[in-house]
Amino acid sequence: MTAQTPYTGRELSKIALQVATEASRLILEGFRRQQTVSIKSDQSPVTEFDLQSERLIRERLAELTPGIVVVGEEQGGQAAGEFTWYCDPIDGTINFMRGHPFFAVSLGVARHGVPFAGAVVAPALRLWWRGSVDDRAYRCEAPCTVSSTEDLGHAVVTSGLPVRGRAVHESGLDLLLRLSPFVRDVRRCGSAAIELCMVADGTYDAYVTRALSPWDTCAGAAILLAAGGRWQPWSEGGRAYEFGCNSGIHAHVLERLGAPSSGSPSSVPG
């Protein structure tokens, strides 16, 4: 493949899976072992394995897709060109630090700012997902689709919850308060990438949260779209939110959240 050859989403999803798998093997070496932890300026933790994982990802993507810019949680970057990679070297760092198995390497690519393809590898769970909007979604290489749930009262929803120092309206809990009285149950994994993939494979029916960074959600959103789901960021009162769900409950979720209708996938933040 040359730099002049257009990339298909299917090709990019396979590259994402290959690189994310390599990074996942690296971070699994540190799972439930002593780790060096630092605190970043936003008060979130970062381990030595976050840093090593992102270095590996950047090195491998530079070899496999040399013309595509990489934007990562730890080393930053700026979107440019038709395609942009977004990587979270460990999505669910707190889980990883505490020995909880819900963490993953998330590697997605946006095309003209819209989630296009990606892979999420959760090594402690022995699960992986990949997909692209020009192909389909896969769970451990078996095709997967969103659930067929149409009744909001039967839906299982996943969401982020408040963390220390964040007000209710900044945490996404206000969204959950709007939605939770009308659904069957609510879950929280602590990894946005895994949660979106579990909507993609039908485990959950919807995911709602305050807006996160594109490295948190680009891969999962692309896989969700590939699985026949819906993905929609929106703003309200100067605050940014996002949700993903199957098509069957999409209108009901819109109504309960008070979100505007959208006929096409929204772009990731720049």
LUMDO-60983 format. One record per residue: residue in three letters; x, y, z of N, C-alpha, C in turn. Coordinates in pm, whole numbers, plus 50000, padded with zeros to 5 digits. Example, Ala and Ser with C-alpha at 12.3 -4.5 7.8 and 13.67 -1.06 7.14 Angstrom:
# LUMDO-60983
ALA513194943150780512304955050780513204967050780;SER512854977550708513674989450714512905000350787;
***
This chain:
# LUMDO-60983
MET500854988150000500005000050000500895012450000;THR500655021549906501445033749900500655045249960;ALA501355056449983500705068050042499625073649951;GLN499725070949817498755076149723497515067249712;THR497585055149764496465045949753495415049149858;PRO494155051349818493115054349917492955042550014;TYR492785045650140492555035450239491065032350247;THR490705019850254489325016250283489175014950434;GLY487955016250481487715014550623488045000650670;ARG487764990750587488074976850624489564975150646;GLU490384980950556491844980350573492274987150702;LEU491714998850728492095006250848491644999250975;SER490494992750972490044985451092490964973651122;LYS491474967251017492404956151038493754961151090;ILE494204972451038495434978351090495254982351235;ALA494114988451266493834992351404493834980351496;LEU493224969451453493204957351536494604951851556;GLN495404951651451496774946551461497584954551562;VAL497534967851551498344976351638497794976451780;ALA496474977051794495884976951928496154963751999;THR496204952851924496514939851984497944939652037;GLU498874945151959500264945852004500374954252131;ALA499694965752133499724974352252499064967552371;SER498014959952346497304953352456498174942752523;ARG499024936252445499924926352505500914933252598;LEU501344945152557502274952752640501624956652772;ILE500434962352767499824967152892499374955552981;LEU499064944152921498654932753004499794928253095;GLU501044930853055502184927453140502164935053272;GLY501514946853272501454954853394500194953153474;PHE499264944953427497974943453494498134935753626;ARG497604941553733497664935953867499104934253916;ARG499964943253869501344943753916501654958053960;GLN502754959854029503134973154074503394982153954;GLN502864994353960502975003753849503465017253899;THR504145024353811504515038253838503395047153788;VAL502835055353878501665063653846502005078353868;SER501645086853770501775101353783500405107653770;ILE500275120053816499025127453804499215138753704;LYS498345139253604498435149553501497805162553549;SER497925172853467497425186053505495915186253527;ASP495185177253459493735176653479493345167353594;GLN494355163153670494175154653789493865140053756;SER493935136253631493735122353594495065114853603;PRO495025101953638496265094353653496785089253519;VAL498075087153512498705081053396499785071553447;THR499815059453394500815049653435501925048753331;GLU502985042153370504085039953275503625031953154;PHE502575023753174502085015353063501235023452965;ASP500535034053013499875043252920500905049052823;LEU502015053652879503035060252799503715050552703;GLN504045038652752504695028752666503745024152555;SER502465022552589501485018152490501345028352378;GLU501255041252414501105051352310502355052352223;ARG503535050852282504755051152201504745039752099;LEU504355027852144504295016452052503295019151940;ILE502115024351977501075026951877501565036851772;ARG502195047551818502675057651723503765052051632;GLU504655044051687505715038151605505135028851499;ARG504185020551537503615010951442502765017851336;LEU501985027951375501175035051276502035042951180;ALA503165048051228504085055151138504625045851030;GLU504785033051064505245023250967504125018950872;LEU502925016850925501835010850848500995021050773;THR500845033050828500045043650762500815056850774;PRO501925058050706502825069550726502205083050693;GLY501155083350614500575096150576499475101150669;ILE499175093650774498045097350861498555102450995;VAL498065114051034498435120251162497825112151277;VAL498555111351388498085104551508497855114851619;VAL496665114451679496345122651795496095113051911;GLY496845114752020496735105452132496505112552263;GLU495985105152361495695111052491496935116352560;GLU498045109252549499225112952628500155122552556;GLN500285121452424501225129852350500545140252263;GLY499225140452262498485150652190498585149352039;GLY498535160551970498555160751825497395169151773;GLN497385171451641496365179751578495855172851452;ALA494535171651440493945165551322494375172851196;ALA494625165051089495025170950961494775160950850;GLY494365165850734494185157150620492855149850622;GLU492715140650526491455133150513491225124050633;PHE492275117150677492175107750787492975112650908;THR492495109451027493235111951151493025100151244;TRP494125094751295494045084451399493825090951535;TYR492975084751617492815088651756493075076451843;CYS494025077551936494365065952018494275069052167;ASP493685059752239493725059852384494525047452423;PRO495745049152472496615037652496496115028452606;ILE495385033852704494625025752800493355033452831;ASP492255028952776490975034952810490435027552932;GLY490325034753043489975028353170491215026953258;THR492025037653263493275036953339493025033953486;ILE491995039853545491715037253687491375022453708;ASN490585016853619490315002453628491614994453622;PHE492454998053525493734991253508494574992153635;MET494635003853695495415005953817494894997553933;ARG493564995853940492954988954053492774973954031;GLY493234968753918493104954553891491744950453840;HIS490964960253791489644957553735489814954453586;PRO489174944053532489474939653395488874948153284;PHE488034958053316487414966053211488304977753171;PHE489304974753090490164984953029490514980052890;ALA490914989252803491144985452664492104995052596;VAL492674990452486493364999252391492335003152286;SER492165016152266491175021252171491895028752061;LEU491685024451937492385030351823491395032251708;GLY491015044851686490035047851582490575057851483;VAL489915058351367490305067851264489045075351218;ALA489185088451211488105096851159488435100651014;ARG487405101450932487555105950794486795119050778;HIS487515129550744486935142950738486205146150868;GLY486765141850980486225145151110485135136151163;VAL484715126151085483625117251124484185103351156;PRO483775097051267484255083451298484055074051179;PHE485135067351139485125059551015485465044851037;ALA486475042051118486905028251140487675027551269;GLY487845015351322488635014051443488585000251503;ALA489314998851614489364986351689489524989551836;VAL488934981151919489054982152064489414968252114;VAL490524967352188491014954452238491054954952390;ALA490314945952453490234945152600490934932252643;PRO492234932852669493014920452686492644912252809;ALA492314918652921491974911053041490624904053027;LEU489764909252938488474902852910488574892852796;ARG489704892952727489904884652608488834887452503;LEU488554900252484487564904752386488174915452297;TRP487704915952174488094926852085486974929351986;TRP486934941551939485944945751841486654953851734;ARG486144953451614486624962151508485484964551411;GLY485634974751327484604977251228484874990151153;SER484114992151046484215004450968482875006850900;VAL482605019350871481295022850815481125017750672;ASP482215014350602482095008750468482134993450468;ASP482124987450587482144972850597481074968550697;ARG481464963850813480534960250919481314959251049;ALA480634955551155481274954451286481504939851321;TYR482584937451398482944923851438483274923651587;ARG482874912851652483264910151790484044897151790;CYS485324897851822486204886151813486094879651675;GLU486014888051572485964884251430484654877551389;ALA483664876851476482324872551438481474884951414;PRO480734885751302479924897651276478964900451392;CYS478804913151426477884916851533477034928751490;THR475884930151553474984941251526474394946351657;VAL473824958151650473154963651767471924955251800;SER471384957251920470204949851964468984953951883;SER467934945951893466664948851826465644955051921;THR466074959052039465174964752138464494977352085;GLU463164977952096462404989652052461674996452166;ASP461444989252274460744994552391461774999952489;LEU461735012952517462705018952608462635012452746;GLY461485007552784461325001052914462074987952924;HIS462504982452812463284970052811464774972652790;ALA465154985252778466534988552741467474988552862;VAL468694983752840469774984652937470744995252887;VAL470995005252971471755017052933473045017653013;THR474095022352950475365024253019475755038953014;SER476435043653119476765057853125477925060153220;GLY478655071153198479605075853296478875082553412;LEU479445082353529478855088253648479815098653707;PRO479405106353805480245117253856481585112253911;VAL482575120753898483855118353961484165130154050;ARG485135128654135485465138954233485685152654169;GLY485025162754228485235176354184484375180854070;ARG483515171954014482655175853904481225177353951;ALA480585188253911479175190353943478325180753860;VAL477065178853903476165169553835476055172653687;HIS475875185553651475675189053510476945187453427;GLU478105186253492479355184253418479715169553406;SER479045160953480479425146953486478625138153390;GLY477475142953345476585134653266475495128253349;LEU475555130053481474525124153566473165130253538;ASP473125142953494471845148953462471165141653347;LEU471955136753250471385128853141470805115853193;LEU471555109553282471095096953338469815098753418;LEU469685109953487468475112753563467275114553471;ARG467505119853351466415121353255465965107953198;LEU466925098853186466665086353114466375074453205;SER467055073653319466995061453400465605057353449;PRO464665066653477463355062053522462565054453416;PHE463015055053292462235049353182462865036853121;VAL464015032253175464705020753118464705009053217;ARG465094997553169465114985753255466214986353359;ASP467444990253318468554990453412469694998753356;VAL470645001953443471785010153407473065003153451;ARG474105004253371475414998553402476495009253386;ARG477645006853447478825015353425480065006753426;CYS480825006953316482044998853304483305006453341;GLY483315019653321484535027153344485435027953223;SER484935023753106485685024852981484695028352871;ALA484765040652820483845044952716483965036152591;ALA485185032352558485395024352437484685010752448;ILE484835004152562484174991252581482664993052584;GLU482195003552651480755005752660480135007852523;LEU480775015752437480255017652302480265004652222;CYS481314996752239481374983952169480294974352218;MET479944975252346478894966752398477504971252354;VAL477364983752311476144987752242476194982252099;ALA477374982652038477524977651901477214962651891;ASP477564954851994477344940351984476034935952050;GLY475204945552094473884942252147473834939252295;THR474964939952365474954937652510474134948452579;TYR474394961052543473624972452590472814978052474;ASP471844986452508471014992652406471355007252381;ALA471975013852481472325027952465473455031752559;TYR474165042352520475265048052598475075063052601;VAL475105069252718474955083752728476005089252824;THR476515101052794477535107052880477735121652841;ARG478445128952925478965141852882479995139252774;ALA480255149152690481195147352580482595144452634;LEU483225134752573484585130952609485535135352497;SER486775131452507487745134652402487625124552288;PRO488015128352166487845119252052488625106252065;TRP489755106352139490465093752156489685083952245;ASP488755089152326487905080452408486855073352324;THR486315080352223485095075552158485175072952008;CYS486215077551939486255076251793486145061651749;ALA486945052951807486915038751767485565032451799;GLY485085034351921483825028351960482655033651879;ALA482655046751849481585052551768481605046851626;ALA482795045251568482885039551434482365025151432;ILE482715017451535482245003551542480745003151562;LEU480215012251644478765013051664478045016351534;LEU478535026051460477935029451332478005017651235;ALA479135010551237479294998951150478324987751185;ALA477884987551312476964977151359475504980851338;GLY475264992351274473894996551247473325005751353;GLY474175010951441473715019551548473735034251512;ARG473405042451609473375056951592474355063351692;TRP474985074251650475955081251734475725096151720;GLN475555103151831475195117251822475735125551936;PRO476735134051912477095144452008476145156451991;TRP475915164052097475135176452087475485185552203;SER475075198152190475345208152293474035213552349;GLU474085217152476472895222352543473355231352657;GLY472925243752656473275252952764474775254952781;GLY475505254452670476945256152677477705243752718;ARG477015232552735477645219852774477525209852659;ALA478505201152647478525191352538478225177452591;TYR477395170152518477005156552553477115147652430;GLU476965134652450476925125352337476225112552378;PHE475645105852280475035092852307475085084152183;GLY475035071252208474945061452101473895051252138;CYS473185045952039472145036152069471775028551943;ASN470895018651958470375011851840469325020751773;SER468895016851654467925025051582466535024051641;GLY466235012651706464895010251756464455019651866;ILE465395023951951465035032852062465555046952041;HIS466125049651924466765062551901465805074251925;ALA464615073651869463655084551884463245086352030;HIS463105075152103462725075852244463845082252328;VAL465085078652297466215084452370466305099452342;LEU466135103252215466125117452180465095125052262;GLU463915119452272462825126152342463145127752491;ARG463635117152553463895117752698465085126752730;LEU466085126852644467265135052669467055149552628;GLY466065151852541465875165352490466915169352389;ALA467495159352322468535162052222467895164652086;PRO468535172652002467995175151868468135162851780;SER467245161051686467355149851593468485152651496;SER469115141851449470225143151355470145131951254;GLY470225135151126470075124951024471365118150985;SER472505123051036473785117150996474735117351114;PRO475775108951110476755108751220477415122251237;SER477655126251360478325138951386479825137151391;SER480525147851368481985147351366482545146851507;VAL483775142251516484485142351643485045156251663;PRO485315160151787485935173251810487315173751746;GLY487725185251704489025186751640490165186151739;
***
